[in-house]
Amino acid sequence: MNDDRPRLRLAYLLTVATAATMTTVSAVGVFAADWLYRDNALITATFRGQDMVTLVVAVPLLLVGLVWEMRGSLRGRVLWLGMLFYSMYAYLFYAVGAAFNPFFLLYVATFGLPLYALLFSVPRLDLIQLGSAMGGRVARVVAITYTGVVAAGLGLLWVGISLSYLVTDAVPQPIVDSGHPTGVVFAIDLVFIVPPMLLAALWLARRRPLGRLLAGVMSVGGSVYTLTLAAASVEVARQNVGAGSELPIWAALTVLGAVTVALLFAGIRRPDGSEAPTGAQAAGAGARSASGRERRVVQ
């Protein structure tokens, strides 16, 4: 992998800022939900469950991915990109779907910061080379299954529910329950989830390197997000404001997404065929290289 890290400093700074704002809004959402949220009981409980996972899982993964990326780890790069996507996608919901509250501007920032981190980083990366480093036949099959199931499931669900309005003239129940004036979730998923998941599945089927990379990024972000939805279902049931009946679906998708990530990461190899190091291994290699340079200077 070419050392393009010096050109990514702005993206790194935006990532740190994303972690800071995400920590703030999720922590307050967990510990002061009644003060913060102005939504109905169902949506407030949903946000609180999501905030828990964001605080405990998503923020640490974003920072781990950043550290590994800065140390030259290929796995770290995919993890970093996937968690930037998660941050952007998750907080778009808060920015446009949460009832206006004191953190509105922080929601906008937590959506915008990772968006611009991706815009300032992706054009500077050799995506074909990174995707080519991700091998493994089993990983490819599992990744096709995961991305295909998510794309088809959400696509058919949201399009089908939306088209039902033309027949019944009744606002779909998920929109009524959310208190939103329109299908916010439908629109965001049909733009940011269904197309990239579908592209990943199609490119994987055609053995294109970008398919592996896109599947890696989407399975990282997707598995963490369905984990937040699983936590939200538990919180909704705990507060007795809903049945939380979607929990088995979110749990299954989380497991399938996590397995996809593990298999794709396990198959990552450098261009010379050697196994790509983790962030910790990359740091050790960097320290040994620096030590060697020092010895050469002394000599």
Protein Blocks (a to p, Z undefined) as FASTA:
>chain_A
ZZfklmmmmmmmmmmmmmmmmmmmmmmmmmmmmmmpmcdfklmmmmmmmmmmmmmmmmmm
mmmmmmmmmnopaklmmmmmmmmmmmmmmmmmmmmmpccdfklmmmmmmmmmmmmmmmmm
mmmpcfklmmmmpgcjklmmmmmmmmmmmmmmmmmmmmmmmmmmmmnopacfklmmnopa
bdfklmmmmmmmmmmmmmmmmmmmnopaklmmmmmmmmmmmmmmmmmmmmmmmmmmmnop
agklmmmmmmmmmmmmmmmmmmmmmmpccfkopacddfklmmmmmmmmmmmmmmmmmZZ
